Amino acid sequence: KNKYRSASLSSSNMAGSAAKLPGLMRPLKPSVQLGKFLGSNADISRPAALKKIWAYIKQQDLQDPADRRQINCDSKLADLLGTKKLNMLEMGKRLNPHFESAPKK
């Protein structure tokens, strides 16, 4: 067992309410534009939204064949992310404005 893994992140504890989830896993309300892209305005976590966007990128074959880290956005993705081409590591930064901030406790 990994001694560095926090007990609060175990899968049995994740089944609780959304308020107990760590920051990135907490479902947030997406923007209207992101909700339209994903096909639902239901609350979603950042990793889940990113996973759906990656599925779209792979389905539409938008990765640059010469450099798979580069994404050549089609019009639908460019409207969402605000650019025609981006590095895969930039996606999180480009998605952040599309989530309403969780209330601070």
N, C-alpha and C positions, 0 to 999 in steps of 0.2 A: 504494500500500500504506500502511496506517495505521501510522505509526511508533510509536504508543502501544500498539498491540496486542502483548501478550506472546507470544513464540514458544512458550511452554509451553501456551498456550491454542489453538493451531492444531488443526484437525480431525485432521491426521495424527498429532499427539501424543496426542489423546484416545483413540485406539484401543488404547492400552496398558492396563496393569492399573489397577484401581480406586484403588490406593494413590497413583497419580500424578495423579489428578484433583483439581482445585481443590475447596475446601471444600463449596460448594453443589452441585456436580455429583457428589460422591462418594455412591455408594449406601449407605444406612443401613438398619438393621433397623427396620421399622415396628412400632408397638405392635399388640397383638392387635386392638384396636378399629379402628385405621386399616387393618390388613390385612383385616379383615372387610369394611369399607366398600369397599376397593379390589378385593376378591375374590381377594387373594393375599397371603401373608406373605413373599414374596420381597423381598430388599433392593431399595430404590428410592431415587432421588435426590429431594430436596425439590421441585425444579422439575417432575419427572415426576409426583409425587403431586399437586401443585397443578394441573397440567394435567388430570389425571383428575377432580379435584374440580370444576374449572371446567366440564368437559364435562358432568358430572352436573347442575351448577347450570343450565346452558343447556338441557339436555334436559328438566329438570323445570320450567323457566321460573320460577326462584326470584328473579330480579333484580326489584327494585321498579320498576314501570313509570314512576313519577314521578322517581325518582333511581336510575339504573342502577348507581351505585356501592354502593347498599345491597342486601344479600342477605337475603331473608326465608326463613329455614331451615325446611325440613320436619322432621318428627320424626327421620328418619334422620341428616340433616346436623346438627341441633341436638344430638343425642346425641354426635356426634363432636366438634363444636366448642364445646359447652357454652353455647350461647346461641341465642335464637330469631331475633335480628336482628344483623347486623354490617356494618361497612363493609368493602369488598373489600380495603382495605389492612391490615386486622386479621388476615386469614386466615393469613398467615405466622406471626404471633405465636401464634395459636391452634393451629397445627399443630406447632410446635416440641416440645411435650411428648410428641408421638406418635412421635418418633424417638429411638432409643438413640444416645447420644453416641458419636462415633468415638473410638477410643483415641488419646490424645495421644502424639506421638513426641518 
